[in-house]
Amino acid sequence: MASARQLQGPCQTWPEDSAFIREVLDRIGDKWTVLIVSTLRSGPLRYTDLQASIPGISQRMLTQTLKQLERDGVLTRTAYAEVPPRVEYDLTKLGRSLMDAVMSLAAWAAAHHDEIATNRAASERLGVGRRRAAADAGVR
C-alpha cells in the first residue's frame, strides 16, 4: 500500500478550502496590481495621472483593476463634487501593508531583468524540456 503524500510549501498550512487564498494571491500578484500599488505609494493620484504613470495599461484594465482593489479594501476612490469632476485613488492601511512585498517583487524583477532576458533568448534558441534535452544530445 502506498503511503500518503505529504504536502510541501505554504499550501500545507492553509484550510481545506483554500480557493479564497488563491484568489487573493491572484489579485495581489497580478502585474497591474503590483504597478498600481507601487505607483500610489507616494500618495493619491487622479485616474489620468495613474494611467499616464503605468505605460501599457489600457483604460479598461486600469478601471477593472481599480474596482477590484477598491472592493478588496486595498485602495479608496474619492470623488470630489467639482467642475470638472475630480476622482482620486489612494492606498488604504491594508494597501500600504502590501508595499514592502510589492516593492520587493518589483525590485527583484528589475534586478534580474537581464538574466531572465538572456534565459528567454536561450530558450527560444534551444527550447525547453525534451526539446532542449534532444538539442543538448545533438538529436533533432
N, C-alpha and C positions, 0 to 999 in steps of 0.2 A: 504494500500500500504506500502510495506517495505521501510525503509529508506536506503539510500546508505551507504555502509560500508566504514568506514574511515580507510585509511592505517595507519599502525603503523611502527615505525622503520625507517631506513635510506632510504628505497625504496620510501618513500613518497616525498622526495626531488629530486629524480632522474628524468631524462627526460622520457617521454612516452616509448621510445625505449631504455631500459636500458640493453640490451643484451651485449653491449660492456663493460659496467661497471662490469657486472657479469663475463665476460671473463677475464678481468684484475684481478679481485679478485680470480678467479680460478688459475691464473698463480702465483700471489704473495702469495697466501695462500697454495700452494702446498708444501708438506713436503720437496721435493727435492730442491725447490727454497729457502725455508727458510734455509736449511742446506748449500746450495751453497753460498748464500748471506752472511750468518753469518761466513762461513769459509773464505771468501775473505775479511772480514773486516780489517784484518791486512796487506793486500797488495796483489799484484799479485801472482798468482801461476801457475805452469805448470799443464797441464792436468793430468799427472800421480800423482803429489803431491795432486791435488784436489781430485782425485779418492781415493787415499790412506787415505785422511783425512775424508772421508764420508763413514763409514762402511755400507755395504749393498747396495750401489748404483751400478747398473750394468753399464757396458760401454755404452750400448745402451741408458739407461735412462739419464746418465750424458751428453752424446753427444746431445741428444734431448733437454734436459732442457737448456743446454748452448746455443744452437742455438736459442731457443725461447727467452731466456733472452737477447741475443745479438740483436735479431730482435726488441725487445721492447725497446732497448736502456738502459737496466739495467747494462749490462757489455760490455766490449770490448774484442776482441780477437786480439792479436798481434802475427803475425808470423814473426820470425827472419830468415833471409837468412843465415843460418849457417849449418855446417855439424857436427853432425846430426842436422836436423831442430829442432827449438825450438818454441813452442807456449805458450803464457801466457794469462791468463784471469785476468781481473781487473774490479772492480766496476767503473761505471761512476758516475757523480754527482747525477744523478737520482737514481742509485743503492744505493749510500751512504745515500740518503734521506730515504731509506727504513729501514736503520739499526736500529733505535730505535724501530720501530714496530716489526721487525723480532726478535730482541734480547729480547723484552718484551714477545713475544709469546713463544720463546724457554725457557725463564726463568720461565714462568708460567707453561709450560709442565713439567719442571724439578721439580719445587716446589710442584706440585700436583700429581706427578707420583705415590706415594704410595697410596694416597686416591683413585685415579682412578683405580689402580690395585685392591684395596680392593672392590670397587664398581663393577668392572667387574667380580670378583670371586663370589660375592654375586648374581649377575645377572645370572651367569652360574648355580648356585645352586638353586636359587629361581625363575628365569625367570623374565620377564618384562611384563608390561601391564596387560592384562586379566589373563595371566598365573600366574603372581605374585599375583594378587588380589585373585585368586582362592586358591593359596597356603597359602596366609595370612588368608583366611577364613577357611582353613582346608579342602577344597574341592579339589578333584582330577578329 
